[in-house]
Amino acid sequence: MSKTKWRPVDGIVLLDKPIGLSSNQALQRVRRLFRAAKAGHTGALDPLATGMLPLCLGEATKFSQFLLDADKRYITCIQLGKRTTTGDREGDVLTDLPVPDLTDEALESVLNRFRGEIEQIPPMYSALKHEGKPLYEYARQGIVIERKRRQVTIADLTLVSRTADTLTLDIRCSKGTYIRTIGEDIGEMLGCGAHLHSLHRVSTAGYSAENMLTLEAFEKIAEQGEDALDALLLPMDTAVEHFEKVFFSPEQTKDMMFGRSVPNETLLMDGSLVRLYDQKTQRFLGLGILKESIIRPHRLVNTSELVNI
């Protein structure tokens, strides 16, 4: 088998991650299709979970943290009545209790406890690290590590549907939110226990699900050649669209590319990050940080050719 010849590819693609693959396994399959020299994902989904996984290729990896930090939206199905060792359907059943007959009003009162600012204890079956090791590795050995409560924001939690023993919820939340913990905590509050049956990420950072493709779709498009694949790339600045734009003259662009600060009068507060563009080419340069009416380089893309404009 010939060795893959990697190439520079810059941009973002939206993968509809299938069930059964880890986020890294899915990333590597897409990376090989593009032959991208550098690639990274923007927030792991468990193998059980499906849905939007933005993949940053090439220079776009410099901005992956902003997608990691972004709000996310999920559709989840919670199975009431059974607690499991892992908090999802893949674990062993710990308790099996009858589900109370709840009125819509009583259920809504419980769900309302999970809206706004809430506190969570991260589950043992998570990728959160303790002394360099993911918590799930300790959990598999039967070791329980004390975890600190953390505050997260549930911007929206809507009951989509319900049956006698399931709840389907639409949840928009801040980074670091554990949906399986929400499911377990709802079950505890109802007195019957619960676990996560399914989890689908609908969106990240406002990216539309319309631009999301399955692995099979990527593989089919790859048969048409790399130009067809490259046409799928979203611009890397879409990862930082929430920052204000600043345009530079060619001379200012050169200064920034050489690591020099550029004077700029804006109404933004000190410490604000701004998106930088070259006025002549409209090329995205990266991010700058504003300090006392001066923009300093913060995270720049590889734009060495622009110093010769």
N, C-alpha and C positions, 0 to 999 in steps of 0.2 A: 504494500500500500504506500503510495507516494505521500510525502510530507506536505501538509497544507502550507501554501504560500500566502501568508497574511498580507493585507493591503490596508492603507489608511482609508477609513470610512468614518465620516462625522455626521451625527444626527441621532434622532430618537425614533424608535418604533414601539408600537403598543401591541404586546402579545396577550392574547386570551389564553392564559395558562390552563392546560388541561389538568384534570384530577390525576393523582398518582405520581407526578413529577415534582421534585424539589425545584425551587426557583432557580438555583444554579444549574441544574440539569437542563431546564428549559432554556436558560440563557445561552449555555454552550451550544445547544442545537441551532439556535438562531445565529449565533456568532459564526459558526462554521459555514452556514449558508452564505453569509455576507463576506466571509473570509476577513472579518474585521480584526485588525491588529490589537485593538483594545476594546473591552466591553465590560459593562457592569449593570446590575439591576438596581432598582430603587425602592427596596422594601420587600422583604421576603414574604411569600405566601406559603403556608404549610402545604405538604403534598395533597392533603384532603381538600384544600381550597382551590377555587378556580377564579378566572377573571383577569382583570387588567393588571398587567405587569409591565410598566414602562422600562424599556431597555435602552441604555445610553451607550452609543458606539463612538469610539475615538475621542475627539475633543469634548464631546458632550458629557463624558464621564466627570469632567471638572465641575459640572453643575448638578450632579446626581443628588447631592445632599439636600438641595432645595426641594426635590421631589420626595425624598425621604421625610422631610419635615412637613410636607403639605397635608391638608385634610384629605380624607378618603371616604368613600361611600360603599356600603356593603348591603347585599340582600342575604339574610341568613334565616335558616330554619332551625328552631330550637325544639328538641324533643323533651317533653315534660314527663316526669315520673321516674326517670332513671338517672342516677349519678354514675359516672364512670371514672376510672383511674386517670384518664387523660383529659377529661372534660369534653371529649368528642366521641363519635360513634366507634372509633377504632379501639377504645380502651375497654377493659373488663368492667362489668357492672358491679358497682359497690352497693347500691341500694335500689330497690324497686318498690315505689309507693304509689298509692292511688292518687290521681290528679283531682283536685277539688273542682266542684262545679261552680265556675265563676261567672258572674254577670259581666257584661261589657264594662260597666262602671267600675266594678271592683278591679278588673284587670287593668283598666286605664289608670287607676290610682297607683297600682304597683309600677306600671311602666313609667309613670311620671317621675318616679324616684330615680330614674336612670337618664334623665334629661338635664342638660346644663353641665355645670362643673360637678364631677363625681370623683370619688377615690376608688382605686383598684389595687388589689395585691396581684402582681404578675403571677401567672400559673407556673407550676414547676415544669410542665411540658411546654417550654418556650425556649427561644434562642437567646434570651437574656443571659449574659455571662456572669459567672462567679469565679474569681481567681483564674480567669482565662478559659474556662470551660462552660459550654452552654448548660443551662439548668436541666434540659431534658436528659443530658448524660447522667447527671446525678439521680434524676427521677427513675431512670431505667435500672439503677443500682439500688433503688429503694431508699435513697438518701434524700432527706428533706432539708432544704436550705432556707433560712429565715429571709424573707423578702420585705422590703420597705413598701409602704403604701405610696402610690403616686397619683397625682391629680391629672385627669384628662377631661376633655370637653366633648360632650355629646351635643352637637349643634342641632341635630334632628333625629328623632326616633319615632317611626310611624309603624303602626300595626297594619300589615298588608292583608293578612288573612289568619284564620285560626280554625283548628279542629278541636276535638275533645282532648287531644294530647300533644298538639303542636302549635307553635306560634311562628309565623313568618314576619320578619321585621325588616324594615328599610332604615339603615343607620348611617348617618353622616357624622364623622368623628375626627378628632385631632390625632396626630401621630402618637404612637405608643399605646393606643387603645387595644385591649384584648377583647375581641368579640366573644370568645368562648367564656371569658370571665363574666361578661354581662349575662350570658345564658345561664351559667351556674348560679349567679347571684339572684337572678329572677326566680329560678327554681327553688332556691333556699327561702326566698321571701314568700313564695307560695306554699312552702312546707312540704313539697313533694320531690324536690331535686329536679335537675335537668342537665342535658348535655347538648353540645352543638351537633346537629345532624348534617348540615351543609353550610358552606360559606362561599359567596361569590362577590368578588370586588367589582363594582360597577364603574367606578371612576377614581382617578387620582389627580389632584391639582387642577381639576376642571377639564381634563382631557375627555373628549367625547368618545363614547363606546363605538361610534360609527367608524372610527379609525382603527379599531382593534381587530387583529387578525389571528386566526388559529395557527398552530404549527403546520397543519396540513395546507392551509392557504399559503403560508410562506414557502413551503416546499414546492407547491405547484407553480408559484410565481418564479421561483428560482430556476425552474426548467426553461424559462424564457430568457435567462441570462442576468448578469449582474446589473445591467442598466435598468431592468424591470424592478429588481429589488431596490436599487438606489432611489427609484422614483417614490418609494414608500416612506423614505426618511422625512421625519418632521424636523424643521429647523431647530438647532440646539437652543436658541434663545426662547423657545416656547416653554422651557423649564423655569424661566425667570421672568415671565411676562408681568408679574405683579410689581416689578420695580420700574421706576420712571426711566424714560429714555433721555439720553443726552447725545447730541451729534457733535463730532469734532471736525475741524478743518483738516486738510491733509497734513499741515505742519503739526497740529496738535496730535493727530494720530501717530506721527513719527515719534513725538516726544513720549507718548504713552507706551508705544512698542519698545522703546529703549528704557522703560522703567522710570521715566521722569514724571513728576506731578504736573497737572495742567490747571491753571486758574480757571474758575468757572463760577459765575454768580447764579445761584439758584435759591429758591425759597425753601429748600428741603433742610431738615435738621442735620446737624453734625452727626456723623456716624451712619448716615443713610447710604445704602447701596444703590447704585444706578447702573442701568444698561448703557453700554457705550457702543456707538456706531460711527463709522467713517461717513462723512457727509457726501463725499464724491462717489463712493462705490456702494453705499448703503450696507456695507459689510459689518456684521456683528463682531465687535472686538473683545467682548467679555464684560466683566463687572469692575466698576471702580467704587471707591468709598470716599464720601465727602467729608473733608476736614477743613473748617475755617475757610470756606470759599475756594478750596483747592480739591481737585479730584486726583486721588492717588490710585495706582493700580491695585486691584484686589485679587481678581482671578481672570487672567487673559487667555484667549485661545491662541493657538499657534498661527499667527498672521504675519510671519516674517516678510512675506512678499509685499506687504503694504508699506514697508519702509521705503520702497523704491517707487512709490506712486508720484 
